[in-house]
Amino acid sequence: MSPKLIALVPPQENSSYAEEGTAAHTLAEIMLRGEWPPDEVNIAEEGKPPKFIETTEEMIEAVEVYVWYVNNLRHAYSNDGNCRIAFETRVQIPNMPQGAELFGTADCFIYRPYVSLEIVDYKHGKGYKVDPIGNKQLLYYALGVLLSLHPDERKEIPKVLMTIVQPRGGGNVIRTWEVDTEVVLAFEQDLRVAINKAYTTPELKPGTWCRFCPAAGSCPALYQNAVEIAQADFAVIETVMTPELLPLETRVKIAENYEQLKAFLDAVWESGKKDLEQGKPFGNFKLGASKRHRKWTDIEAVEDQLGRELGPAVWTSKLKTPRQIELLIEAAFRGGGDRQIKERLLSLVNQYIEVPEGRPVMVPDSDIREAVPPQAVTDFTII
């Protein structure tokens, strides 16, 4: 990674995946306060125009796993008057070399004096399973929290737990790495060495992580990697345009490098768009308007005037998702009530639920999902 290279890149817009992740974290904050999951959440930064993202059934169910885990910890330590639980805490490590400013936001940490510190990080993604073992992001959060404590408090903590909650990652969705506190404190020196190297002799190493890098479109190492793949394996594509007719080894090589190539091509495309937005020429390309949709300029006036003329037909109603209905039932019986009625209502919900088969997707052998039989793929295609 090269901070100097990244500094040359104009600010990037968030991807739809990043926005969904932000929405999930916002929803988690709301649910941890004991509030009902809203139909949508505002993910805009303070002072900026609101931007609402729908809270889907899948999002609510995923976030619930994180909320359940944290609330269990709350309950387990409720009698520990010294226990401190904090959410969405800005973590910053001061006095880093090269004037580097490092900061991040820890989703949750639980500090129990003389017992432990636990960092809990919620991951909403499902395309890449995050391992807590050796995870530098978690180590950074843990180090930041430890350094914020008084040195006397810090040395009395025997262990640090770092937990990933990734409900859509498959397999064991809650994974914890436990280490001695000294391991986390030693990470500070590793961090200093890495920062010095990044600013003086940065190592540009293409990999799957390139999809997160804002400088992917201008990275010489990623460009060279793409060129080498093209020269070695893509020459045949000039005459064979149908993928099925390509040699097997060529198709496999392309698939293996898909993430790197896509990151590079997407970044180049985005850099061209930025040039055009700044009034600079970019070959034979131009800016065109995206698909536009009509919208009301004054909803209250429309409801008042057209509603008066046309009646209820101007409104639509939307049934809550299965999980929202289940939460509604749970809330209705939280203070007690007839258990049989509750079970009957939950049974009624299940009576009208189906979980459709997911569309087959290609994943590496290392993916934890079971392989879909070829016949199942054929059946799905026919349907």
VMD Tcl script that draws the C-alpha trace (Angstrom):
set ca {
  {0.00 0.00 0.00}
  {1.18 3.51 -0.79}
  {-0.40 6.43 1.14}
  {1.19 8.86 -1.32}
  {-0.47 7.10 -4.25}
  {-3.84 7.06 -2.47}
  {-3.50 10.78 -1.67}
  {-3.47 11.54 -5.42}
  {-6.86 9.90 -5.92}
  {-9.97 12.14 -5.83}
  {-12.62 11.28 -3.20}
  {-14.55 8.17 -4.20}
  {-18.28 7.57 -4.00}
  {-19.39 4.70 -1.79}
  {-20.41 1.50 -3.52}
  {-23.88 0.01 -3.03}
  {-22.25 -2.71 -0.89}
  {-20.61 -0.13 1.36}
  {-23.89 1.75 1.71}
  {-25.71 -1.46 2.62}
  {-23.06 -2.17 5.26}
  {-23.45 1.34 6.68}
  {-27.22 0.86 6.78}
  {-26.81 -2.43 8.64}
  {-24.55 -0.79 11.24}
  {-27.04 2.07 11.64}
  {-29.83 -0.45 12.11}
  {-27.74 -2.25 14.74}
  {-27.37 0.99 16.72}
  {-31.14 1.46 16.64}
  {-31.91 -2.10 17.71}
  {-29.30 -2.03 20.50}
  {-31.21 0.93 21.93}
  {-34.23 -1.36 22.12}
  {-36.07 0.42 19.32}
  {-38.21 -1.18 16.64}
  {-36.45 -1.78 13.27}
  {-37.59 0.99 10.91}
  {-38.50 0.39 7.28}
  {-35.49 2.48 6.23}
  {-32.48 4.18 7.79}
  {-30.64 7.38 6.98}
  {-26.95 6.72 6.23}
  {-25.96 10.30 5.35}
  {-23.19 11.93 7.36}
  {-24.15 14.74 9.70}
  {-24.75 17.98 7.86}
  {-25.37 16.30 4.49}
  {-28.68 15.65 2.70}
  {-30.43 12.51 3.97}
  {-29.96 9.25 2.10}
  {-32.33 6.45 3.03}
  {-31.65 2.75 2.58}
  {-34.38 0.13 2.97}
  {-33.99 -2.30 5.87}
  {-34.77 -5.62 4.21}
  {-35.80 -8.87 5.84}
  {-32.30 -10.25 5.23}
  {-30.65 -7.20 6.80}
  {-32.82 -7.31 9.91}
  {-32.21 -11.03 10.43}
  {-28.45 -10.58 10.02}
  {-28.23 -7.61 12.39}
  {-30.30 -9.49 14.96}
  {-27.47 -12.02 15.36}
  {-25.07 -9.23 16.33}
  {-27.64 -7.60 18.63}
  {-28.36 -10.96 20.25}
  {-24.66 -11.60 20.91}
  {-24.05 -8.14 22.40}
  {-27.22 -8.24 24.50}
  {-26.18 -11.63 25.86}
  {-22.90 -10.07 26.99}
  {-24.82 -7.19 28.53}
  {-26.97 -9.63 30.48}
  {-24.03 -11.81 31.52}
  {-22.13 -8.83 32.97}
  {-25.15 -6.91 34.29}
  {-24.09 -7.53 37.89}
  {-20.53 -6.35 37.26}
  {-20.65 -2.70 38.29}
  {-17.19 -2.06 36.85}
  {-17.99 -3.43 33.39}
  {-18.07 -0.84 30.61}
  {-19.74 -1.48 27.25}
  {-19.40 1.10 24.47}
  {-20.74 1.28 20.93}
  {-19.55 3.03 17.77}
  {-16.42 4.36 19.50}
  {-13.89 6.35 17.50}
  {-10.49 4.74 18.06}
  {-7.33 6.68 17.32}
  {-3.70 5.82 18.01}
  {-1.60 8.97 18.52}
  {2.01 9.77 17.75}
  {2.38 7.55 14.72}
  {5.49 8.01 12.51}
  {5.45 10.01 9.27}
  {2.63 12.15 10.68}
  {0.19 9.36 9.83}
  {-3.29 9.86 11.25}
  {-4.90 6.52 12.00}
  {-8.46 6.21 13.19}
  {-11.44 3.91 12.97}
  {-14.75 3.15 14.65}
  {-15.09 0.12 16.90}
  {-18.60 -1.31 16.70}
  {-18.54 -2.50 20.29}
  {-16.08 -3.13 23.09}
  {-16.60 -4.64 26.54}
  {-14.03 -3.71 29.18}
  {-13.98 -5.67 32.44}
  {-11.22 -4.44 34.78}
  {-8.84 -7.19 35.88}
  {-10.69 -9.69 33.64}
  {-10.70 -8.94 29.91}
  {-11.28 -6.62 27.00}
  {-13.45 -7.84 24.11}
  {-13.75 -6.16 20.73}
  {-16.89 -7.11 18.79}
  {-16.95 -6.23 15.09}
  {-20.03 -6.70 12.91}
  {-19.44 -7.69 9.28}
  {-22.43 -7.51 6.96}
  {-20.68 -8.85 3.85}
  {-21.27 -12.32 2.50}
  {-18.82 -12.56 -0.39}
  {-15.72 -12.83 1.79}
  {-15.48 -14.59 5.16}
  {-13.48 -12.51 7.64}
  {-11.18 -14.41 10.00}
  {-10.52 -12.82 13.42}
  {-7.19 -14.64 13.85}
  {-4.38 -12.23 13.10}
  {-6.93 -9.64 11.93}
  {-5.11 -6.31 11.87}
  {-8.29 -4.26 11.97}
  {-9.33 -5.94 15.22}
  {-5.81 -5.62 16.60}
  {-5.92 -1.91 15.81}
  {-9.24 -1.44 17.61}
  {-8.02 -3.44 20.62}
  {-4.75 -1.50 20.74}
  {-6.58 1.82 20.50}
  {-8.89 0.94 23.39}
  {-6.00 -0.34 25.52}
  {-3.98 2.82 24.93}
  {-6.98 4.94 25.95}
  {-6.87 3.34 29.41}
  {-4.62 4.40 32.26}
  {-1.34 2.40 32.18}
  {-2.18 0.88 35.57}
  {-5.54 -0.35 34.23}
  {-3.94 -1.59 31.04}
  {-1.42 -3.87 32.71}
  {-4.14 -5.47 34.85}
  {-5.99 -6.89 31.82}
  {-4.76 -10.48 31.30}
  {-6.46 -11.21 27.96}
  {-8.09 -9.64 24.95}
  {-10.86 -11.26 22.90}
  {-11.53 -10.17 19.32}
  {-14.84 -11.31 17.91}
  {-16.22 -11.18 14.37}
  {-20.00 -11.47 13.98}
  {-20.70 -12.18 10.30}
  {-24.20 -13.68 9.95}
  {-24.07 -13.89 6.15}
  {-20.55 -15.34 5.99}
  {-21.67 -18.96 6.39}
  {-20.43 -21.60 8.80}
  {-19.72 -20.43 12.33}
  {-21.05 -16.87 12.16}
  {-19.50 -15.81 15.49}
  {-15.74 -16.30 15.61}
  {-13.42 -15.21 18.42}
  {-9.64 -14.94 18.70}
  {-8.31 -14.78 22.27}
  {-4.77 -13.57 22.99}
  {-2.68 -12.29 25.88}
  {-2.77 -8.52 26.22}
  {0.96 -8.38 25.44}
  {0.23 -9.62 21.90}
  {-2.00 -6.61 21.25}
  {0.42 -4.13 22.79}
  {3.27 -5.57 20.68}
  {1.18 -4.79 17.58}
  {1.95 -1.09 18.09}
  {5.56 -1.66 17.06}
  {4.46 -3.71 14.04}
  {2.18 -0.84 13.11}
  {4.99 1.70 13.32}
  {7.27 -0.42 11.12}
  {4.48 -0.89 8.55}
  {3.73 2.85 8.45}
  {7.38 3.75 7.92}
  {7.61 1.21 5.11}
  {4.38 2.42 3.50}
  {5.67 6.00 3.36}
  {9.28 5.27 2.38}
  {9.49 2.01 0.43}
  {5.88 0.94 -0.16}
  {5.26 -2.61 -1.39}
  {2.57 -2.69 -4.06}
  {1.25 -6.24 -4.05}
  {-1.84 -7.07 -6.15}
  {-4.41 -9.33 -4.50}
  {-8.08 -9.71 -3.66}
  {-7.73 -6.77 -1.26}
  {-7.29 -4.44 -4.24}
  {-11.07 -4.16 -4.56}
  {-11.03 -2.01 -1.40}
  {-8.23 0.30 -2.53}
  {-9.18 3.77 -3.87}
  {-5.93 3.89 -5.89}
  {-6.59 0.67 -7.84}
  {-7.05 2.54 -11.11}
  {-3.65 4.24 -10.87}
  {-1.66 1.46 -9.20}
  {1.34 0.49 -11.37}
  {1.61 -2.96 -9.78}
  {-2.04 -3.79 -10.43}
  {-1.72 -2.47 -13.99}
  {1.41 -4.55 -14.61}
  {-0.32 -7.61 -13.18}
  {-3.26 -7.12 -15.52}
  {-0.93 -6.69 -18.52}
  {1.03 -9.84 -17.66}
  {-2.17 -11.88 -17.38}
  {-3.39 -10.47 -20.68}
  {-0.11 -11.15 -22.48}
  {0.19 -14.68 -21.13}
  {-3.37 -15.87 -21.36}
  {-5.59 -13.49 -23.29}
  {-3.92 -13.47 -26.69}
  {-6.19 -16.25 -27.88}
  {-9.26 -14.13 -27.05}
  {-8.56 -11.93 -30.09}
  {-9.64 -14.78 -32.34}
  {-11.92 -16.73 -29.96}
  {-14.66 -14.49 -28.59}
  {-16.90 -17.24 -27.14}
  {-15.72 -18.14 -23.62}
  {-16.75 -21.79 -24.01}
  {-14.26 -22.15 -26.87}
  {-11.32 -20.88 -24.82}
  {-8.85 -23.44 -23.44}
  {-9.82 -24.62 -19.96}
  {-6.59 -23.36 -18.39}
  {-7.21 -19.88 -19.84}
  {-10.72 -19.69 -18.45}
  {-9.51 -20.88 -15.04}
  {-6.71 -18.29 -15.01}
  {-9.14 -15.52 -15.87}
  {-11.53 -16.65 -13.12}
  {-8.70 -16.88 -10.57}
  {-7.71 -13.28 -11.28}
  {-11.25 -11.98 -11.67}
  {-11.24 -9.84 -8.51}
  {-7.93 -8.15 -9.32}
  {-8.85 -7.50 -12.94}
  {-12.31 -6.23 -12.05}
  {-10.89 -3.91 -9.38}
  {-8.45 -2.46 -11.90}
  {-10.98 -2.09 -14.74}
  {-13.65 -0.60 -12.46}
  {-11.16 1.89 -11.06}
  {-10.00 2.93 -14.57}
  {-13.64 3.40 -15.62}
  {-14.33 5.50 -12.53}
  {-11.21 7.63 -13.14}
  {-12.45 8.38 -16.67}
  {-15.82 9.43 -15.28}
  {-14.06 11.74 -12.82}
  {-12.08 13.34 -15.67}
  {-15.29 14.03 -17.61}
  {-16.98 15.45 -14.51}
  {-14.06 17.86 -14.14}
  {-14.37 18.98 -17.75}
  {-11.37 17.03 -19.00}
  {-11.54 15.00 -22.24}
  {-11.48 11.22 -21.98}
  {-11.07 9.69 -25.43}
  {-14.35 9.04 -27.24}
  {-16.42 9.07 -24.06}
  {-18.89 11.62 -22.71}
  {-21.18 12.04 -19.74}
  {-24.75 10.86 -20.24}
  {-27.75 11.12 -17.92}
  {-28.67 7.97 -16.03}
  {-32.22 6.65 -16.08}
  {-34.50 9.17 -14.45}
  {-37.72 8.62 -12.51}
  {-40.48 11.10 -11.85}
  {-41.09 12.06 -8.23}
  {-43.45 14.29 -6.29}
  {-42.32 17.81 -5.44}
  {-44.86 18.26 -2.61}
  {-46.20 15.01 -1.14}
  {-48.51 16.71 1.35}
  {-50.15 18.80 -1.38}
  {-50.63 15.72 -3.56}
  {-52.16 13.77 -0.68}
  {-54.46 16.67 0.17}
  {-55.67 17.53 -3.32}
  {-55.54 14.26 -5.26}
  {-56.45 12.27 -2.18}
  {-59.59 14.36 -1.81}
  {-60.53 13.74 -5.45}
  {-59.52 10.10 -5.84}
  {-59.81 8.76 -2.31}
  {-57.79 5.86 -0.83}
  {-56.74 4.70 -4.30}
  {-53.82 7.16 -4.27}
  {-52.12 5.30 -1.41}
  {-50.50 1.89 -1.30}
  {-50.01 -0.37 1.74}
  {-47.03 -2.65 2.26}
  {-47.09 -5.78 4.37}
  {-44.24 -6.05 6.85}
  {-41.63 -8.74 6.26}
  {-41.89 -12.13 8.05}
  {-39.15 -11.15 10.49}
  {-40.80 -7.81 11.27}
  {-44.08 -9.61 12.01}
  {-42.22 -12.04 14.29}
  {-40.64 -9.11 16.14}
  {-44.09 -7.53 16.41}
  {-45.42 -10.70 18.06}
  {-42.39 -10.92 20.38}
  {-42.90 -7.29 21.45}
  {-46.63 -7.82 22.07}
  {-45.92 -10.69 24.50}
  {-42.70 -9.36 26.05}
  {-44.44 -8.43 29.29}
  {-46.25 -11.75 29.60}
  {-49.55 -12.87 28.08}
  {-50.93 -16.17 26.91}
  {-48.02 -18.26 25.61}
  {-50.36 -20.45 23.55}
  {-51.64 -17.42 21.64}
  {-48.08 -16.32 20.97}
  {-47.09 -19.76 19.68}
  {-50.23 -19.90 17.53}
  {-49.39 -16.54 15.92}
  {-45.78 -17.57 15.28}
  {-47.02 -20.84 13.80}
  {-49.36 -18.88 11.55}
  {-46.41 -16.80 10.33}
  {-44.43 -19.95 9.50}
  {-47.40 -21.34 7.62}
  {-47.06 -18.62 4.98}
  {-43.27 -18.51 4.65}
  {-41.11 -20.11 2.02}
  {-37.37 -19.83 1.46}
  {-36.65 -20.03 -2.28}
  {-33.51 -21.71 -3.54}
  {-30.62 -19.33 -4.14}
  {-29.38 -18.82 -7.67}
  {-26.21 -20.90 -8.27}
  {-23.03 -18.79 -8.30}
  {-19.44 -19.77 -8.98}
  {-17.15 -19.62 -5.92}
  {-13.61 -20.89 -5.18}
  {-13.15 -24.36 -3.67}
  {-12.11 -22.65 -0.45}
  {-15.63 -21.24 -0.03}
  {-17.48 -22.88 2.88}
  {-20.71 -23.41 0.92}
  {-21.55 -26.91 -0.22}
  {-21.25 -27.55 -3.94}
  {-24.51 -27.43 -5.88}
  {-25.04 -30.62 -7.95}
  {-25.07 -30.01 -11.72}
  {-28.64 -31.36 -11.90}
  {-29.76 -28.70 -9.41}
  {-28.25 -26.02 -11.65}
  {-30.10 -27.49 -14.64}
  {-33.39 -27.54 -12.74}
  {-32.90 -23.93 -11.67}
  {-32.21 -22.87 -15.26}
  {-35.31 -24.63 -16.55}
  {-37.51 -22.95 -13.97}
}
mol new
graphics top color blue
foreach p $ca { graphics top sphere $p radius 0.5 }
foreach p [lrange $ca 0 end-1] q [lrange $ca 1 end] { graphics top cylinder $p $q radius 0.2 }
display resetview
